[in-house]
Amino acid sequence: MNIELTNEQATALLKELDDISDVDRYFLSNRIRTLKEIRAKIWLEPVREPLPLAPKQHAPTAGDCSKETPRSR
């Protein structure tokens, strides 16, 4: 079954499903689990892309020639 809902209709239905499942005394009951499964089908959370990793900054090593310090003799 496929139901075409407008954004306003979907929002209203999601709010009602949230209200029902939030105040129910038996939040682990099959009834509430079913309502939560229906809610998940109506409004899928957008897939978020992982943040790009920052480029690694390496500390200069003892043999790094780019930053020579004058040596005293």
C-alpha positions in Angstrom: 0.0 0.0 0.0 1.3 3.4 -0.9 -0.2 6.6 0.6 0.5 10.0 -1.0 0.5 12.6 1.8 1.2 16.3 1.6 3.8 17.7 3.9 1.1 19.1 6.2 -0.7 15.8 6.4 2.6 13.9 7.1 3.5 16.4 9.8 0.2 16.1 11.5 0.3 12.3 11.4 3.8 12.2 12.7 2.8 14.6 15.6 -0.1 12.3 16.5 2.0 9.2 16.4 4.6 10.9 18.6 1.9 12.1 21.1 0.4 8.6 21.3 3.7 6.8 21.8 5.2 9.4 24.2 2.3 9.2 26.7 1.5 5.5 26.6 2.1 3.7 29.8 3.3 0.5 28.0 5.9 2.0 25.7 7.4 -1.4 24.9 4.0 -2.9 23.9 3.5 -4.4 20.4 1.0 -1.6 19.7 3.5 1.2 20.4 6.3 -0.7 18.5 4.0 -0.9 15.5 3.2 2.8 15.7 6.9 3.6 15.9 7.6 1.3 12.9 4.9 3.2 10.9 6.4 6.5 11.9 9.8 5.4 10.7 8.3 4.5 7.3 6.5 7.8 7.0 9.4 10.0 7.7 12.9 8.7 7.0 15.7 10.7 8.5 18.0 12.0 5.8 21.3 10.2 5.5 24.0 12.4 6.7 27.3 12.4 5.0 30.3 11.9 7.4 32.4 15.0 7.9 35.6 15.0 6.0 38.6 14.3 8.1 41.0 17.2 8.7 44.4 16.8 7.1 46.9 15.4 9.5 49.6 17.7 10.6 52.8 16.0 11.4 55.2 17.4 13.9 58.7 17.9 12.6 61.0 15.0 13.4 64.6 15.3 14.6 65.9 14.6 11.1 63.7 17.3 9.5 66.0 19.5 7.3 63.4 22.1 6.6 63.9 23.9 9.9 67.5 23.8 10.7 68.7 25.5 13.8 72.2 26.9 14.0 74.4 24.7 16.0 76.9 26.1 18.4 80.4 24.5 18.5 
